[in-house]
Amino acid sequence: MLGPVETFCDTHAHLDFPDFASDLDAVIGRATAAGIDRIVTIGCDLESSERAIAVAERYPGVFATVGWHPNYVDHAPDDVRSDLARLARHPKVVAIGECGVDHYRLPSMEDGGSVDDDARIQAKQELIFRQQLEVAADLGLNVAIHQRAAHRAAMEVFRPFADRVRGVFHCFVGTVAEMQEVVEVGSLVSFTGILTFKNAAAIRETLAEVPSDRLMFETDSPYLAPVPYRGKRCEPAYVRDLTLKAAEVRGTTLAALSESTRANVARFFPRMG
């Protein structure tokens, strides 16, 4: 039996997470059957980045990024550049990240945290983000950017590097104006299963306005499963479900969406071949 004609790439998944430890072969198989022929598995710190590379080595259609997630910087060294540069030279590493800024989860929001702790963490997030942009610029790689509740802060750090590095602003939930700001500096936005949620009309409005050459899709597996799987473990095969909805929102065909996003992926991740 032939698989789907239209193929897509899941540009952001966390296949090294324990959620997939028991059935990763089956997860990859379901993705392939759904027409998801390439997956980018994302590093969140040094150990996670090493695991992401190990996963990419196991499967021809899986590639890796290496980076420090902003929510992980509390245990990051003061300088992550040499370790990430070493890992980034692996042939299956296609970008730096997940890196960026997160103002959604801060110490003051938890018991015992303070606004002074917030300031310390925010400063370190920006320091580690900047270091990763330096590595990306030095190695000619692009970056996967996390900017939850922190679009402006992330843009302030990223903008000085925008002439040397492109970013994909992952799990994008911003306004049309914020999307246009990303596009104006030469970068891309990527949408998850959130776009299928009943309460996500504003995100669909933004999706409808994204230029076709600045758009990607992702699952952020194991999180954010699209309708009709909402609340369950997400996996790369579900890119197909969210792209069906995206084609409807954008008034285009699945084949045209496949063609344009595959071209975007090829330009953004040239090491993917």
C-alpha positions, 0 to 999 in steps of 0.5 A: 500500500502506498503512503501519502503523496504529500510529505512533511517534516516535523521540525521540532520534536523531543524524541530523546524524552522518556515518553518515547523510550519504550516505543520509538521504533513504532513512533518513527514507523507511524510518522513514515506511514503518515508521510512525515519523512524527516524529523528534527529532534531537539536538544535542551541541554548538553546531555539532551543534545547528546541523546538527540544526536544518538537518536539521529544516528539510529534513523536515517530520516531523523536529524538533531539540534544541540542547545540549551533551553531557557528553562534549563539554564539554571544548571548551565555553565557560564559559557556553553559555547565550546561544548555546543560547538563540539557537538554541532560539528556532528554531520547530523546536527542541522541547527543550534537550539532550542535556545531563547527566552522564557518569561512564562515560567519564572522562580517567583511563580513558584513557592520560595521564588522571588523577583530577584531570582527572576532577574537572575534567571532572565539575565542568564537566559539572555547570556546563554541565548546570546552565546548560542547565537554566536556559535550558530554564526561561527558555524553557519547554522540557524537556530530554533528559538523558544520565546514563550511569553517573551517575544520582545525580549527574544527579539532584542537578543536576536536582532543583532545577529539577524544578518548572520543567523536565521531563526525559526520561532518555534511553537509560534502563538504571536500576533500578526504584528509579531509574526511580521517582525520575525519575517522582517528580520529574515526568519521563520515561524513554526506552528504546532497542534495548538492551531487546531484547538477550539480556542486558538482563533487568534493563532489561526488568524496569524497563520493565515497571514504568514508568507508561504516562504516563512512557514514551518510545522512541528509537533513539539512532541510529546507536547501539544497533540492536535485535535483529535488527540488533544490531551494525549502524548503527541508524536511526529505522525500528527504533523499530518493532522495539523497541516490538514487544518493549516491548509484549510485555514490558508485556503490552499491544498495539502500538496501546495503546503507540502511543496512550500514547506519542504522548500523552506526546510531545505533552505533553513536546514541545508545540512539535512540534504 
